Amino acid sequence: MTADLQAENIEPKSPLETVSTEANKLASTKELDSGNETALSLMSEQAAGRELTESEEESDQPKDGEGHVMSVIEHLEELRMCIIRSFFAVLIGISVALCFGKDILRILKAPAGNIQFQALSLEEPILVYLKVSFYSGLVLAAPFILNEICRFIAPGLTKTEKKVVLPVIVCSPLLFFAGAAFAYFCVLPGMLHFFASFGEGVIQVNQRLDFYVSLVSSFLLYMGLCFQLPLVICALSFTGLVTSKHLLKFWRYAIFGAGILAAVVTPDPTAFSMLVTMAALVALYGLSIILVKFFGK
């Protein structure tokens, strides 16, 4: 009886209704499949993004020459070794300079011509000898110290910045010695001749050796540092702070600054030494413009 009632309640479907029902089932199945594919693609994109972020973070971390990410302790250890190597380089440079201290003194005295030197105490010649040897040792060890500094900061530099480091290591000592040679051969003879001849026939000048060595050494040092101008400007150009157009635009201010710097560096009260030094600085500024134009950013 119950089975007959259930049979009566079930209404037979037409073929058209059956086909539409099957089509709806297939459409819902396809929607689910497309939804699953979309979710899977989003998950894969997120995973790829996380991998890319992790790889970028790893690439940004300082690494040594073998690609190993260096920890803070390893950085401190590397810094300690750089300081130790630089210290031994200074000791070797001073030792070499001590062997040739008297020759270095003769070279420093050569631009003075016939000026007579005197010492006011017995220990002054020895102190001057040690001072000259110490400064000469620092100059000899400077390229090695610069190389150690560049080696220490190299893991934190990009490939483009690493390409800039090598020219700095090579050119910086060359420019320093070029500046010292310019001061020694072009500026010092005329400046010292003026000092010696100013009181000629009126007073006899007996120059104290310590003061003379300090004067000449400081002047050579300042001129060597002034000749680092092209390297400084090229380094600023790689950071984007200056361009060749900016340098050309402010050439008047550059000439004015070169005149002030030349007046400060040269102790000679005459205009000759100042003008020669100023001309050299202006020429270096022009060289910097050319270098930035062809090799800068």
Buried (B, 14 or more C-beta within 10 A) or exposed (E): EEEEEEEEEEEEEEEEEEEEEEEEEEEEEEEEEEEEEEEEEEEEEEEEEEEEEEEEEEEEEBBEEEEEEBEEEBBEEBEEEBEEBBEEBBEBBBEBBBEBBEEBBEBBBEBBEEBEBEBEEEEBBEBBBBBBBBBBBBBBBBBBBBBBBBBBBBBEBEEEBEEBBEEBBEBBBEBBBBBBBBBBEBBBBBBBBBBBEEEEEEEEEEBBBBEBBBBBBEBBBBBBBBBBBBBEBBBBBBEEEBBBEEBEEBEEEBEEBBBEBBBEBBEBEEEEBBEBBBEBBBEBBBBBBEBBBEEBE
